[in-house]
Amino acid sequence: MSGVVSEDDLARARQDPAFRHKLMADNLDRLLDALERMRKSNPNPNPESARQIREGVALAVKLADRLQNGGNPPPRAA
């Protein structure tokens, strides 16, 4: 998969569960790689870098949850 997700990729992901799963898994890998590079490049992050890392981790958790739920958002608590 390329670096940027196209509109065609998004349309296909809406129709093809296997492609959606691969798209999310690939993007989760890219996100985790970027977070690791960010962490290694700055062992003592400033507040903005730390916020970006936390935001990336939260997104990674959401992607992982969706992967575990077959590409669907996790059920919401009542």
Gaussian input, Z-matrix of N, CA and C with variables (Angstrom, degrees):
# hf/3-21g

backbone

0 1
 N
 C     1     B1
 C     2     B2     1     A1
 N     3     B3     2     A2     1     D1
 C     4     B4     3     A3     2     D2
 C     5     B5     4     A4     3     D3
 N     6     B6     5     A5     4     D4
 C     7     B7     6     A6     5     D5
 C     8     B8     7     A7     6     D6
 N     9     B9     8     A8     7     D7
 C    10    B10     9     A9     8     D8
 C    11    B11    10    A10     9     D9
 N    12    B12    11    A11    10    D10
 C    13    B13    12    A12    11    D11
 C    14    B14    13    A13    12    D12
 N    15    B15    14    A14    13    D13
 C    16    B16    15    A15    14    D14
 C    17    B17    16    A16    15    D15
 N    18    B18    17    A17    16    D16
 C    19    B19    18    A18    17    D17
 C    20    B20    19    A19    18    D18
 N    21    B21    20    A20    19    D19
 C    22    B22    21    A21    20    D20
 C    23    B23    22    A22    21    D21
 N    24    B24    23    A23    22    D22
 C    25    B25    24    A24    23    D23
 C    26    B26    25    A25    24    D24
 N    27    B27    26    A26    25    D25
 C    28    B28    27    A27    26    D26
 C    29    B29    28    A28    27    D27
 N    30    B30    29    A29    28    D28
 C    31    B31    30    A30    29    D29
 C    32    B32    31    A31    30    D30
 N    33    B33    32    A32    31    D31
 C    34    B34    33    A33    32    D32
 C    35    B35    34    A34    33    D33
 N    36    B36    35    A35    34    D34
 C    37    B37    36    A36    35    D35
 C    38    B38    37    A37    36    D36
 N    39    B39    38    A38    37    D37
 C    40    B40    39    A39    38    D38
 C    41    B41    40    A40    39    D39
 N    42    B42    41    A41    40    D40
 C    43    B43    42    A42    41    D41
 C    44    B44    43    A43    42    D42
 N    45    B45    44    A44    43    D43
 C    46    B46    45    A45    44    D44
 C    47    B47    46    A46    45    D45
 N    48    B48    47    A47    46    D46
 C    49    B49    48    A48    47    D47
 C    50    B50    49    A49    48    D48
 N    51    B51    50    A50    49    D49
 C    52    B52    51    A51    50    D50
 C    53    B53    52    A52    51    D51
 N    54    B54    53    A53    52    D52
 C    55    B55    54    A54    53    D53
 C    56    B56    55    A55    54    D54
 N    57    B57    56    A56    55    D55
 C    58    B58    57    A57    56    D56
 C    59    B59    58    A58    57    D57
 N    60    B60    59    A59    58    D58
 C    61    B61    60    A60    59    D59
 C    62    B62    61    A61    60    D60
 N    63    B63    62    A62    61    D61
 C    64    B64    63    A63    62    D62
 C    65    B65    64    A64    63    D63
 N    66    B66    65    A65    64    D64
 C    67    B67    66    A66    65    D65
 C    68    B68    67    A67    66    D66
 N    69    B69    68    A68    67    D67
 C    70    B70    69    A69    68    D68
 C    71    B71    70    A70    69    D69
 N    72    B72    71    A71    70    D70
 C    73    B73    72    A72    71    D71
 C    74    B74    73    A73    72    D72
 N    75    B75    74    A74    73    D73
 C    76    B76    75    A75    74    D74
 C    77    B77    76    A76    75    D75
 N    78    B78    77    A77    76    D76
 C    79    B79    78    A78    77    D77
 C    80    B80    79    A79    78    D78
 N    81    B81    80    A80    79    D79
 C    82    B82    81    A81    80    D80
 C    83    B83    82    A82    81    D81
 N    84    B84    83    A83    82    D82
 C    85    B85    84    A84    83    D83
 C    86    B86    85    A85    84    D84
 N    87    B87    86    A86    85    D85
 C    88    B88    87    A87    86    D86
 C    89    B89    88    A88    87    D87
 N    90    B90    89    A89    88    D88
 C    91    B91    90    A90    89    D89
 C    92    B92    91    A91    90    D90
 N    93    B93    92    A92    91    D91
 C    94    B94    93    A93    92    D92
 C    95    B95    94    A94    93    D93
 N    96    B96    95    A95    94    D94
 C    97    B97    96    A96    95    D95
 C    98    B98    97    A97    96    D96
 N    99    B99    98    A98    97    D97
 C   100   B100    99    A99    98    D98
 C   101   B101   100   A100    99    D99
 N   102   B102   101   A101   100   D100
 C   103   B103   102   A102   101   D101
 C   104   B104   103   A103   102   D102
 N   105   B105   104   A104   103   D103
 C   106   B106   105   A105   104   D104
 C   107   B107   106   A106   105   D105
 N   108   B108   107   A107   106   D106
 C   109   B109   108   A108   107   D107
 C   110   B110   109   A109   108   D108
 N   111   B111   110   A110   109   D109
 C   112   B112   111   A111   110   D110
 C   113   B113   112   A112   111   D111
 N   114   B114   113   A113   112   D112
 C   115   B115   114   A114   113   D113
 C   116   B116   115   A115   114   D114
 N   117   B117   116   A116   115   D115
 C   118   B118   117   A117   116   D116
 C   119   B119   118   A118   117   D117
 N   120   B120   119   A119   118   D118
 C   121   B121   120   A120   119   D119
 C   122   B122   121   A121   120   D120
 N   123   B123   122   A122   121   D121
 C   124   B124   123   A123   122   D122
 C   125   B125   124   A124   123   D123
 N   126   B126   125   A125   124   D124
 C   127   B127   126   A126   125   D125
 C   128   B128   127   A127   126   D126
 N   129   B129   128   A128   127   D127
 C   130   B130   129   A129   128   D128
 C   131   B131   130   A130   129   D129
 N   132   B132   131   A131   130   D130
 C   133   B133   132   A132   131   D131
 C   134   B134   133   A133   132   D132
 N   135   B135   134   A134   133   D133
 C   136   B136   135   A135   134   D134
 C   137   B137   136   A136   135   D135
 N   138   B138   137   A137   136   D136
 C   139   B139   138   A138   137   D137
 C   140   B140   139   A139   138   D138
 N   141   B141   140   A140   139   D139
 C   142   B142   141   A141   140   D140
 C   143   B143   142   A142   141   D141
 N   144   B144   143   A143   142   D142
 C   145   B145   144   A144   143   D143
 C   146   B146   145   A145   144   D144
 N   147   B147   146   A146   145   D145
 C   148   B148   147   A147   146   D146
 C   149   B149   148   A148   147   D147
 N   150   B150   149   A149   148   D148
 C   151   B151   150   A150   149   D149
 C   152   B152   151   A151   150   D150
 N   153   B153   152   A152   151   D151
 C   154   B154   153   A153   152   D152
 C   155   B155   154   A154   153   D153
 N   156   B156   155   A155   154   D154
 C   157   B157   156   A156   155   D155
 C   158   B158   157   A157   156   D156
 N   159   B159   158   A158   157   D157
 C   160   B160   159   A159   158   D158
 C   161   B161   160   A160   159   D159
 N   162   B162   161   A161   160   D160
 C   163   B163   162   A162   161   D161
 C   164   B164   163   A163   162   D162
 N   165   B165   164   A164   163   D163
 C   166   B166   165   A165   164   D164
 C   167   B167   166   A166   165   D165
 N   168   B168   167   A167   166   D166
 C   169   B169   168   A168   167   D167
 C   170   B170   169   A169   168   D168
 N   171   B171   170   A170   169   D169
 C   172   B172   171   A171   170   D170
 C   173   B173   172   A172   171   D171
 N   174   B174   173   A173   172   D172
 C   175   B175   174   A174   173   D173
 C   176   B176   175   A175   174   D174
 N   177   B177   176   A176   175   D175
 C   178   B178   177   A177   176   D176
 C   179   B179   178   A178   177   D177
 N   180   B180   179   A179   178   D178
 C   181   B181   180   A180   179   D179
 C   182   B182   181   A181   180   D180
 N   183   B183   182   A182   181   D181
 C   184   B184   183   A183   182   D182
 C   185   B185   184   A184   183   D183
 N   186   B186   185   A185   184   D184
 C   187   B187   186   A186   185   D185
 C   188   B188   187   A187   186   D186
 N   189   B189   188   A188   187   D187
 C   190   B190   189   A189   188   D188
 C   191   B191   190   A190   189   D189
 N   192   B192   191   A191   190   D190
 C   193   B193   192   A192   191   D191
 C   194   B194   193   A193   192   D192
 N   195   B195   194   A194   193   D193
 C   196   B196   195   A195   194   D194
 C   197   B197   196   A196   195   D195
 N   198   B198   197   A197   196   D196
 C   199   B199   198   A198   197   D197
 C   200   B200   199   A199   198   D198
 N   201   B201   200   A200   199   D199
 C   202   B202   201   A201   200   D200
 C   203   B203   202   A202   201   D201
 N   204   B204   203   A203   202   D202
 C   205   B205   204   A204   203   D203
 C   206   B206   205   A205   204   D204
 N   207   B207   206   A206   205   D205
 C   208   B208   207   A207   206   D206
 C   209   B209   208   A208   207   D207
 N   210   B210   209   A209   208   D208
 C   211   B211   210   A210   209   D209
 C   212   B212   211   A211   210   D210
 N   213   B213   212   A212   211   D211
 C   214   B214   213   A213   212   D212
 C   215   B215   214   A214   213   D213
 N   216   B216   215   A215   214   D214
 C   217   B217   216   A216   215   D215
 C   218   B218   217   A217   216   D216
 N   219   B219   218   A218   217   D217
 C   220   B220   219   A219   218   D218
 C   221   B221   220   A220   219   D219
 N   222   B222   221   A221   220   D220
 C   223   B223   222   A222   221   D221
 C   224   B224   223   A223   222   D222
 N   225   B225   224   A224   223   D223
 C   226   B226   225   A225   224   D224
 C   227   B227   226   A226   225   D225
 N   228   B228   227   A227   226   D226
 C   229   B229   228   A228   227   D227
 C   230   B230   229   A229   228   D228
 N   231   B231   230   A230   229   D229
 C   232   B232   231   A231   230   D230
 C   233   B233   232   A232   231   D231

   B1=1.4496
   B2=1.5148
   B3=1.2872
   B4=1.4572
   B5=1.5244
   B6=1.3209
   B7=1.4530
   B8=1.5130
   B9=1.3349
   B10=1.4507
   B11=1.5250
   B12=1.3220
   B13=1.4599
   B14=1.5283
   B15=1.3126
   B16=1.4656
   B17=1.5283
   B18=1.3028
   B19=1.4672
   B20=1.5287
   B21=1.3389
   B22=1.4715
   B23=1.5309
   B24=1.3492
   B25=1.4662
   B26=1.5248
   B27=1.3246
   B28=1.4644
   B29=1.5212
   B30=1.3223
   B31=1.4677
   B32=1.5292
   B33=1.3391
   B34=1.4674
   B35=1.5264
   B36=1.3312
   B37=1.4658
   B38=1.5237
   B39=1.3249
   B40=1.4713
   B41=1.5301
   B42=1.3260
   B43=1.4597
   B44=1.5319
   B45=1.3315
   B46=1.4621
   B47=1.5322
   B48=1.3462
   B49=1.4673
   B50=1.5265
   B51=1.3281
   B52=1.4701
   B53=1.5325
   B54=1.3320
   B55=1.4613
   B56=1.5267
   B57=1.3315
   B58=1.4729
   B59=1.5208
   B60=1.3231
   B61=1.4648
   B62=1.5215
   B63=1.3436
   B64=1.4681
   B65=1.5242
   B66=1.3246
   B67=1.4566
   B68=1.5303
   B69=1.3330
   B70=1.4662
   B71=1.5198
   B72=1.3317
   B73=1.4661
   B74=1.5256
   B75=1.3291
   B76=1.4701
   B77=1.5249
   B78=1.3197
   B79=1.4585
   B80=1.5192
   B81=1.3193
   B82=1.4634
   B83=1.5239
   B84=1.3286
   B85=1.4677
   B86=1.5288
   B87=1.3339
   B88=1.4672
   B89=1.5253
   B90=1.3260
   B91=1.4584
   B92=1.5255
   B93=1.3291
   B94=1.4654
   B95=1.5307
   B96=1.3350
   B97=1.4709
   B98=1.5275
   B99=1.3323
   B100=1.4677
   B101=1.5287
   B102=1.3267
   B103=1.4639
   B104=1.5266
   B105=1.3135
   B106=1.4693
   B107=1.5257
   B108=1.3355
   B109=1.4732
   B110=1.5284
   B111=1.3204
   B112=1.4678
   B113=1.5357
   B114=1.3208
   B115=1.4642
   B116=1.5171
   B117=1.3399
   B118=1.4633
   B119=1.5245
   B120=1.3288
   B121=1.4599
   B122=1.5211
   B123=1.3136
   B124=1.4585
   B125=1.5307
   B126=1.3405
   B127=1.4667
   B128=1.5334
   B129=1.3272
   B130=1.4667
   B131=1.5337
   B132=1.3343
   B133=1.4549
   B134=1.5362
   B135=1.3334
   B136=1.4579
   B137=1.5305
   B138=1.3251
   B139=1.4722
   B140=1.5381
   B141=1.3288
   B142=1.4660
   B143=1.5329
   B144=1.3262
   B145=1.4637
   B146=1.5238
   B147=1.3214
   B148=1.4632
   B149=1.5315
   B150=1.3356
   B151=1.4618
   B152=1.5213
   B153=1.3438
   B154=1.4559
   B155=1.5251
   B156=1.3112
   B157=1.4630
   B158=1.5285
   B159=1.3435
   B160=1.4774
   B161=1.5250
   B162=1.3231
   B163=1.4630
   B164=1.5375
   B165=1.3193
   B166=1.4611
   B167=1.5169
   B168=1.3271
   B169=1.4649
   B170=1.5323
   B171=1.3307
   B172=1.4637
   B173=1.5323
   B174=1.3206
   B175=1.4539
   B176=1.5291
   B177=1.3201
   B178=1.4655
   B179=1.5260
   B180=1.3191
   B181=1.4693
   B182=1.5291
   B183=1.3360
   B184=1.4708
   B185=1.5262
   B186=1.3372
   B187=1.4688
   B188=1.5264
   B189=1.3115
   B190=1.4699
   B191=1.5237
   B192=1.3315
   B193=1.4696
   B194=1.5208
   B195=1.3259
   B196=1.4632
   B197=1.5200
   B198=1.3284
   B199=1.4599
   B200=1.5254
   B201=1.3170
   B202=1.4610
   B203=1.5243
   B204=1.3337
   B205=1.4590
   B206=1.5203
   B207=1.3212
   B208=1.4537
   B209=1.5148
   B210=1.3099
   B211=1.4576
   B212=1.5060
   B213=1.3132
   B214=1.4544
   B215=1.5181
   B216=1.3370
   B217=1.4627
   B218=1.5246
   B219=1.3439
   B220=1.4648
   B221=1.5245
   B222=1.3403
   B223=1.4698
   B224=1.5258
   B225=1.3134
   B226=1.4676
   B227=1.5158
   B228=1.3213
   B229=1.4665
   B230=1.5249
   B231=1.3117
   B232=1.4773
   B233=1.4906
   A1=109.66
   A2=114.81
   A3=119.29
   A4=110.14
   A5=115.94
   A6=121.19
   A7=114.43
   A8=116.96
   A9=120.38
   A10=108.93
   A11=115.93
   A12=120.93
   A13=107.92
   A14=115.90
   A15=120.80
   A16=110.80
   A17=115.03
   A18=120.41
   A19=110.18
   A20=116.66
   A21=120.56
   A22=110.55
   A23=116.67
   A24=120.30
   A25=110.55
   A26=116.65
   A27=120.43
   A28=111.58
   A29=116.58
   A30=120.22
   A31=110.37
   A32=116.37
   A33=119.65
   A34=111.01
   A35=116.57
   A36=120.44
   A37=111.48
   A38=117.25
   A39=120.56
   A40=111.50
   A41=116.51
   A42=121.19
   A43=114.19
   A44=116.96
   A45=122.01
   A46=110.00
   A47=117.01
   A48=119.69
   A49=114.04
   A50=118.24
   A51=120.02
   A52=110.32
   A53=116.85
   A54=120.14
   A55=110.07
   A56=117.26
   A57=121.32
   A58=110.09
   A59=116.59
   A60=121.31
   A61=110.36
   A62=117.24
   A63=120.73
   A64=110.94
   A65=117.21
   A66=121.68
   A67=110.19
   A68=116.75
   A69=119.63
   A70=111.35
   A71=117.62
   A72=120.58
   A73=110.94
   A74=116.10
   A75=119.49
   A76=110.83
   A77=116.77
   A78=119.90
   A79=112.15
   A80=117.43
   A81=119.89
   A82=109.74
   A83=117.18
   A84=120.59
   A85=111.18
   A86=116.72
   A87=120.36
   A88=111.00
   A89=116.86
   A90=120.99
   A91=110.62
   A92=117.45
   A93=120.08
   A94=111.43
   A95=116.85
   A96=120.06
   A97=110.86
   A98=116.56
   A99=120.33
   A100=110.87
   A101=117.24
   A102=120.21
   A103=111.30
   A104=116.30
   A105=120.10
   A106=111.10
   A107=117.04
   A108=120.23
   A109=110.30
   A110=116.30
   A111=120.69
   A112=110.54
   A113=115.62
   A114=120.09
   A115=111.54
   A116=116.43
   A117=120.31
   A118=112.21
   A119=116.97
   A120=119.86
   A121=112.67
   A122=117.15
   A123=120.37
   A124=109.47
   A125=117.68
   A126=120.25
   A127=113.59
   A128=117.45
   A129=121.92
   A130=109.00
   A131=115.82
   A132=118.59
   A133=113.02
   A134=114.62
   A135=119.47
   A136=107.71
   A137=119.28
   A138=120.47
   A139=113.84
   A140=117.98
   A141=120.36
   A142=110.91
   A143=116.71
   A144=120.04
   A145=110.73
   A146=116.09
   A147=120.30
   A148=110.26
   A149=117.40
   A150=121.16
   A151=110.28
   A152=116.75
   A153=120.66
   A154=111.42
   A155=117.26
   A156=120.69
   A157=110.05
   A158=116.78
   A159=119.81
   A160=111.02
   A161=116.56
   A162=121.56
   A163=110.34
   A164=116.94
   A165=121.28
   A166=112.21
   A167=116.26
   A168=120.07
   A169=109.89
   A170=117.62
   A171=120.86
   A172=110.37
   A173=117.21
   A174=120.85
   A175=110.64
   A176=117.09
   A177=120.75
   A178=110.90
   A179=117.04
   A180=120.51
   A181=110.18
   A182=117.29
   A183=120.38
   A184=110.80
   A185=116.56
   A186=119.68
   A187=110.62
   A188=117.47
   A189=120.97
   A190=110.59
   A191=117.48
   A192=120.74
   A193=110.95
   A194=116.10
   A195=119.31
   A196=111.54
   A197=117.04
   A198=119.87
   A199=110.58
   A200=116.87
   A201=120.91
   A202=111.90
   A203=117.21
   A204=121.63
   A205=112.10
   A206=117.67
   A207=121.38
   A208=113.71
   A209=117.75
   A210=120.91
   A211=114.41
   A212=116.94
   A213=121.28
   A214=110.12
   A215=117.14
   A216=118.44
   A217=109.53
   A218=117.61
   A219=119.24
   A220=109.90
   A221=116.86
   A222=119.11
   A223=110.40
   A224=116.00
   A225=121.48
   A226=109.52
   A227=114.59
   A228=120.06
   A229=109.02
   A230=114.91
   A231=119.64
   A232=112.08
   D1=144.02
   D2=179.07
   D3=-77.76
   D4=175.71
   D5=-177.30
   D6=-69.49
   D7=-32.55
   D8=-176.45
   D9=-110.10
   D10=134.57
   D11=178.21
   D12=-84.86
   D13=125.80
   D14=-178.17
   D15=-86.51
   D16=166.94
   D17=175.24
   D18=-62.01
   D19=-36.29
   D20=177.58
   D21=-63.34
   D22=-40.76
   D23=177.24
   D24=-61.19
   D25=-44.27
   D26=179.72
   D27=-63.64
   D28=-42.34
   D29=178.47
   D30=-62.74
   D31=-43.36
   D32=178.95
   D33=-65.03
   D34=-39.43
   D35=-179.76
   D36=-62.65
   D37=-31.48
   D38=178.50
   D39=-68.34
   D40=-26.77
   D41=-175.73
   D42=-101.46
   D43=-24.60
   D44=-171.16
   D45=-120.43
   D46=101.64
   D47=-177.33
   D48=-58.73
   D49=-37.01
   D50=179.91
   D51=-66.92
   D52=-41.13
   D53=178.00
   D54=-66.55
   D55=-40.42
   D56=178.55
   D57=-59.61
   D58=-43.89
   D59=179.60
   D60=-62.05
   D61=-45.67
   D62=179.61
   D63=-64.34
   D64=-42.32
   D65=179.49
   D66=-60.01
   D67=-46.11
   D68=179.84
   D69=-67.32
   D70=-41.13
   D71=179.81
   D72=-63.62
   D73=-43.17
   D74=178.80
   D75=-62.68
   D76=-42.40
   D77=-179.45
   D78=-71.21
   D79=-32.25
   D80=174.33
   D81=-64.05
   D82=-43.54
   D83=177.32
   D84=-60.03
   D85=-44.30
   D86=179.10
   D87=-62.32
   D88=-42.13
   D89=179.90
   D90=-64.32
   D91=-45.84
   D92=-179.96
   D93=-64.00
   D94=-38.58
   D95=176.17
   D96=-61.89
   D97=-43.63
   D98=-179.86
   D99=-64.98
   D100=-40.76
   D101=178.14
   D102=-64.28
   D103=-39.88
   D104=178.40
   D105=-64.73
   D106=-44.38
   D107=177.54
   D108=-61.27
   D109=-42.08
   D110=-179.85
   D111=-62.92
   D112=-43.55
   D113=-179.59
   D114=-64.87
   D115=-42.87
   D116=-178.74
   D117=-69.54
   D118=-33.41
   D119=-177.00
   D120=-74.48
   D121=-19.31
   D122=-177.68
   D123=-145.63
   D124=87.01
   D125=-177.36
   D126=-65.24
   D127=-20.15
   D128=177.60
   D129=-122.89
   D130=76.88
   D131=-173.76
   D132=-67.10
   D133=148.69
   D134=173.75
   D135=-75.82
   D136=170.88
   D137=-176.26
   D138=-56.48
   D139=-37.48
   D140=-179.54
   D141=-68.38
   D142=-43.02
   D143=177.63
   D144=-63.76
   D145=-41.73
   D146=178.75
   D147=-62.15
   D148=-39.91
   D149=178.83
   D150=-63.89
   D151=-42.11
   D152=179.17
   D153=-64.47
   D154=-39.34
   D155=177.78
   D156=-64.30
   D157=-45.00
   D158=178.02
   D159=-60.48
   D160=-41.97
   D161=178.91
   D162=-63.01
   D163=-42.34
   D164=177.95
   D165=-64.50
   D166=-39.70
   D167=178.36
   D168=-65.39
   D169=-42.22
   D170=178.49
   D171=-61.30
   D172=-41.22
   D173=177.90
   D174=-65.57
   D175=-41.05
   D176=178.56
   D177=-61.27
   D178=-39.79
   D179=178.22
   D180=-64.61
   D181=-41.92
   D182=178.18
   D183=-62.41
   D184=-44.33
   D185=178.74
   D186=-62.57
   D187=-42.97
   D188=179.48
   D189=-62.65
   D190=-41.67
   D191=176.99
   D192=-60.21
   D193=-44.32
   D194=-179.99
   D195=-65.29
   D196=-38.31
   D197=177.11
   D198=-61.54
   D199=-40.92
   D200=179.91
   D201=-69.80
   D202=-24.75
   D203=-179.78
   D204=-98.85
   D205=23.38
   D206=176.72
   D207=71.61
   D208=25.02
   D209=177.79
   D210=92.54
   D211=-0.13
   D212=179.48
   D213=-99.89
   D214=153.35
   D215=175.94
   D216=-62.53
   D217=148.45
   D218=177.96
   D219=-64.90
   D220=151.72
   D221=179.59
   D222=-62.22
   D223=144.80
   D224=179.41
   D225=-87.08
   D226=143.80
   D227=177.00
   D228=-71.79
   D229=145.80
   D230=-179.44
   D231=-79.95

